[in-house]
Amino acid sequence: MKLTKAMNALFEAKRDLLYSGETLFLMPFLCYFAFRNGNPLKEILEKDELPYDLIFLVGLSEAMKLLVVFLVYPFPHLPDLGRSYDGGSKSHRLPYSKRDSSSKNINQTSFLKPMELMKGAINFVGAFVLCHIMLVLFGAPFIKDYNLTFQFSMILVFWLLFPLCMVIRPSVLLSELVYISAWSGDNKALCRGKWRFLVLILGTWMGAVVMPLDWDRPWQKWPIPCLMSATFSYTAVNLLYFLYLFVSLYNPQLIKSFSSKSSHSSKIKCY
């Protein structure tokens, strides 16, 4: 049992490490292709729309990263979302989880079944609509520039949901996100997915701070500040995860020595 728990935690950490490394590797190429045919920010200002090839590249890169993760570290089963690895006691389960109704493992092939993929696609389409509505409720244009809002919501959903597919079945993404505050902290992979999700949301929201200022700069137009802030937040959180997981997996003594020094210094202060 302990060995299974350790192996699961190890593979989950390696999946997250690989995903974060792919993100850091592909982000410069994504920026290059985005600016190859002109400045996309200029296209937003002149045509009031995001370049469709940019949206396509973001979605394609996320799908390819996830595919590589699954090919390199195949799942014996998808992790049980609401369970810690102590046998799945009810106290560690989510209030709602379709996977908690059965103790059977979900084998890897179920992730690739047509019905699972179809339900996942429906979840993503629903997420596009919900994200658009949430952006409007937080102040995005409702009628004017509605196409910009929906296009930005597509990019945001790609960055928000694709990483969660490493720990949540695509067919139940939206239903599980309702209870994100109740996700078990015992599952470290799930916890990392939760904080990646929340940091991106917070970073996107902080980008809107400069929009109402009377600087009259072209880059203050919706959704340029939020897009730039979301890109920075998404890259930064993956960089932090990559560094932390790399050190944790391949040089754990460094973290142990740092934590021991911190505890020692705190004891000295207490005296």
MOMO-V586954 format. One record per helix or strand of 3 or more residues. SS is the DSSP state (~ for helix, > for strand). FROM is the first residue (numbers start at 0). TO is the last residue. If there is no record, write none. Layout:
SS,FROM,TO
SS,FROM,TO
This chain:
~,1,35
~,39,46
~,51,71
~,89,91
~,97,100
~,107,111
~,113,136
~,145,160
~,162,165
~,169,176
~,179,181
~,187,209
~,217,219
~,223,249
~,251,269
